[in-house]
Amino acid sequence: MQLPLGPQTPAAIQLIRWIFSPMSFMDECVRRYGDIFTLNLGKNNQNLVFVSNPQALQQILTQDTRADFHAPGELNVLFKSLLGDNSVICLSGAQHQRQRQLMMPPFHGDRMRTYSHVITQITAETLAEVQIGQTFDVRTTTQTITLRVIMQAVFGLNRGERAEQLARLLSELLELGSSPLSVAMLYLPILQQEFGGIGPWAIQMRCQQAVDALIYAEIQERRSQPDFTRTDILSLLMAAQDEVGESMTDVELRDELMTMLVAGHETTATALAWALYWLHKLPAVRAKLVAELDRLGPDPDVTAVMKSPYLDAVCNETLRIYPVGMLTFPRVTTKAVNLAGRELPPNTIVLGSIYLTHHREDLYPQPNQFRPERFLDRHFSPFEFFPFGGGARRCIGSAFALLEMKLALAQILSQWELELVDQRDVHAKRRGLVTAPERSIQLRVKSQRSKVESNPNSIDRIAEDSQLTASEVAL
């Protein structure tokens, strides 16, 4: 039984290419070997099968909790140094299901409504810090927005010494982990040496320990001074119990908080930056979206914004063309499996390539063009368009991410006239374990758009209309 074809270059060469230029490497492989190919990137000459065939992806993502495949968290070892052993990303089986069930409630139903005011308020406050005529780095600004939002959502914190320290250290930690050297250290544990406390791994670990100290201090303060009126995610997770009545330990809480802080901040910030780039790179797209938002009236309610078809198409096209996550989490065959005509032996590691699937010519003609209309012209299945992964490992916070992305874009476009400073094309590159723009994207504030009388059903009135307390609004 033979694995699908792939490059015959030494594993070390393949790993170097994967670390430094993953997207061009995948593009080359799909051209030479087709939509199912094998790379050698792991330890002990471990072969990994990359899949961008929608029929095969359907088989993988619908069978990952059944007979043919399973989705072991142990294979997500690259995330452990940052997120911890108890992160939902790194757990398997019953433990994974338990943590996932404990984490799901804050991201669904009426809870989502309370985030809306926070998102729009923080977006407005952040952009107001930039003066008319000034330029600003888009990704730095979107990171500020998403970090402030997630800090309020997770901790109910936006101001105060601990909040400011945690925000600063998290940004520093993510920046330290963004370089190719940091990625190489994750793939090659032999590089994880402290060199007397002055090496890059030592610096990263010190920053990690400082973040951990602040998170544990917050957990201990909540345990010693319980406040059952709080509705931030930390408070909800501390109160949550599994089927046998057990709550999360401090270590479990820390790991899940890190997962949400990192995954709920870095990824959405990048997606927002890309959306703003494309909207100002392509004035016709921006004009069409602004016209749609203007038709909703001043300060439209959340439902109207979330149902706006062209806004939805813009967000989807942003997540398609340069998906922040290039791959699904790995699956492993539990037995010999026929995958789209290829016979895979038991214990084969399989990864869905989100990037390659989103660039299939047969699904997305002229895939390198940003064209939101493609999402108005047809419906794509969850195996053709899956920016948040799929199956048992689909991102828990996907609804929150889309809420934040849409409301932030609506707020920015409705309130400010911006222009792209540099019209040169920007492409994606690796940033840590995800992707990001290859260089700084600069926007200039031209003017502030006029704002008329508020709609009583607007986003800004949600907190008042729902009679939410200050702590609930801070969620």
DALIN-V723348 format. One record per residue. N is the residue number from 1. PSI is psi in degrees with one decimal (999 if undefined). Layout:
# DALIN-V723348
n->(N:N)
psi->(PSI:PSI)
This chain:
# DALIN-V723348
n->(1:2:3:4:5:6:7:8:9:10:11:12:13:14:15:16:17:18:19:20:21:22:23:24:25:26:27:28:29:30:31:32:33:34:35:36:37:38:39:40:41:42:43:44:45:46:47:48:49:50:51:52:53:54:55:56:57:58:59:60:61:62:63:64:65:66:67:68:69:70:71:72:73:74:75:76:77:78:79:80:81:82:83:84:85:86:87:88:89:90:91:92:93:94:95:96:97:98:99:100:101:102:103:104:105:106:107:108:109:110:111:112:113:114:115:116:117:118:119:120:121:122:123:124:125:126:127:128:129:130:131:132:133:134:135:136:137:138:139:140:141:142:143:144:145:146:147:148:149:150:151:152:153:154:155:156:157:158:159:160:161:162:163:164:165:166:167:168:169:170:171:172:173:174:175:176:177:178:179:180:181:182:183:184:185:186:187:188:189:190:191:192:193:194:195:196:197:198:199:200:201:202:203:204:205:206:207:208:209:210:211:212:213:214:215:216:217:218:219:220:221:222:223:224:225:226:227:228:229:230:231:232:233:234:235:236:237:238:239:240:241:242:243:244:245:246:247:248:249:250:251:252:253:254:255:256:257:258:259:260:261:262:263:264:265:266:267:268:269:270:271:272:273:274:275:276:277:278:279:280:281:282:283:284:285:286:287:288:289:290:291:292:293:294:295:296:297:298:299:300:301:302:303:304:305:306:307:308:309:310:311:312:313:314:315:316:317:318:319:320:321:322:323:324:325:326:327:328:329:330:331:332:333:334:335:336:337:338:339:340:341:342:343:344:345:346:347:348:349:350:351:352:353:354:355:356:357:358:359:360:361:362:363:364:365:366:367:368:369:370:371:372:373:374:375:376:377:378:379:380:381:382:383:384:385:386:387:388:389:390:391:392:393:394:395:396:397:398:399:400:401:402:403:404:405:406:407:408:409:410:411:412:413:414:415:416:417:418:419:420:421:422:423:424:425:426:427:428:429:430:431:432:433:434:435:436:437:438:439:440:441:442:443:444:445:446:447:448:449:450:451:452:453:454:455:456:457:458:459:460:461:462:463:464:465:466:467:468:469:470:471:472:473:474:475)
psi->(118.2:137.1:158.8:155.2:159.0:-177.8:144.0:7.2:157.2:150.3:-37.0:-39.1:-42.2:-40.6:-41.7:-44.9:-39.0:-39.1:-43.2:-30.4:63.9:-39.1:-43.3:-32.3:-46.2:-40.5:-44.1:-42.7:-41.2:-31.9:-37.0:-35.0:-5.9:-173.1:8.2:114.2:168.2:133.1:154.4:97.9:-14.6:-173.8:155.6:41.2:38.7:123.1:139.7:129.5:121.4:133.3:129.4:23.0:117.4:-37.6:-41.5:-39.1:-39.6:-43.1:-43.2:-48.2:-14.5:-8.9:11.4:-5.5:14.5:-134.3:-35.7:-34.3:157.1:163.9:76.8:128.6:-21.6:-25.3:-11.3:38.4:-25.4:-24.3:-12.5:-38.2:-28.3:-45.9:-27.6:161.5:-25.0:7.2:143.3:-26.6:-29.2:3.4:160.8:164.1:-133.8:-35.7:-43.3:-45.0:-40.1:-50.9:-38.9:-42.7:-36.4:-29.0:-17.2:-42.5:-41.8:-16.8:16.1:162.0:-146.1:-22.6:-36.9:-31.2:-35.3:-17.6:-23.7:-47.5:-41.8:-44.2:-50.3:-37.6:-46.7:-38.7:-46.8:-43.5:-39.2:-45.8:-29.0:-17.3:-12.6:128.0:153.9:131.5:-16.9:155.4:156.5:152.2:121.6:-47.2:-34.8:-41.3:-44.2:-32.1:-39.3:-45.1:-53.3:-32.0:-43.2:-38.9:-48.0:-31.4:-40.9:-41.0:-43.4:-46.2:-14.6:22.7:134.9:-26.8:165.5:158.2:-44.8:-41.7:-43.9:-40.6:-44.9:-42.8:-43.6:-45.2:-36.5:-44.2:-41.7:-42.0:-43.9:-34.9:-39.9:-33.6:6.2:-14.4:157.7:-34.8:-41.5:-39.4:-42.6:-37.6:-32.6:-40.2:-26.7:87.4:-21.4:-22.4:-7.9:63.7:143.8:-19.2:55.2:20.4:6.0:-6.3:164.7:-34.8:-40.2:-42.7:-42.9:-42.3:-36.8:-41.8:-42.0:-43.7:-35.8:-40.7:-46.0:-41.8:-41.3:-40.8:-45.1:-35.4:-41.1:-41.4:-46.3:-39.2:-40.1:-38.3:-37.1:-24.3:68.5:138.5:101.9:-0.5:-12.5:143.1:17.4:165.6:-39.4:-45.8:-40.1:-40.5:-35.8:-30.6:-18.2:145.2:147.5:-169.2:-24.2:12.7:14.1:143.5:170.8:143.4:170.9:-39.8:-42.0:-42.4:-45.8:-46.8:-38.3:-33.6:-42.7:-40.0:-46.0:-40.4:-40.3:-54.4:-30.6:0.7:-58.6:-46.0:-45.6:-35.5:-42.8:-44.2:-41.8:-41.3:-44.3:-43.6:-44.2:-36.0:-52.0:-38.9:-31.4:-13.8:-33.4:88.8:-32.6:-36.9:-45.2:-44.9:-39.7:-40.5:-42.9:-40.5:-40.4:-44.4:-38.6:-34.0:-18.0:-12.2:174.0:135.1:63.7:156.5:167.5:-43.3:-42.1:-41.9:-46.4:-25.9:2.3:117.0:-40.9:-34.7:-43.3:-43.0:-40.2:-45.0:-43.0:-43.5:-34.5:-45.4:-19.9:-53.1:-40.2:75.4:137.0:-43.4:122.5:-28.3:157.5:166.4:150.9:147.4:159.4:133.9:134.9:-12.2:-178.3:129.8:135.8:113.0:102.6:43.9:-5.2:132.7:114.5:132.5:166.4:151.9:25.3:131.1:127.9:133.8:133.1:128.5:101.8:-44.1:-50.7:-39.6:-40.6:-7.1:19.3:127.6:-34.4:-24.7:-41.7:82.9:140.3:62.1:-20.4:-0.9:138.1:107.0:91.0:-27.0:-23.3:-27.4:-9.7:-26.2:-29.3:163.8:132.7:139.7:165.9:-1.3:0.7:-30.7:110.4:64.1:-19.7:19.7:-161.8:177.2:-147.5:-14.8:14.9:142.3:125.7:-35.0:18.9:-41.3:-39.5:-43.3:-43.5:-38.0:-47.5:-43.5:-46.9:-45.3:-38.7:-44.3:-44.3:-40.8:-46.6:-48.5:-29.9:-24.2:-25.9:145.8:117.9:160.7:147.7:127.9:-41.4:117.7:-0.8:148.4:145.3:133.3:173.7:151.7:169.1:138.0:100.5:-126.8:2.3:-163.3:164.8:168.2:144.7:-20.9:172.6:135.7:121.2:128.8:149.6:137.9:113.1:-47.7:168.5:132.2:149.9:145.2:125.0:-174.5:140.8:145.0:131.2:-17.7:16.2:167.5:-42.5:-16.8:0.0:-46.1:-43.6:-46.9:-34.2:-2.8:47.0:148.0:169.4:-39.5:-31.7:-39.0:-37.1:-10.6:999)
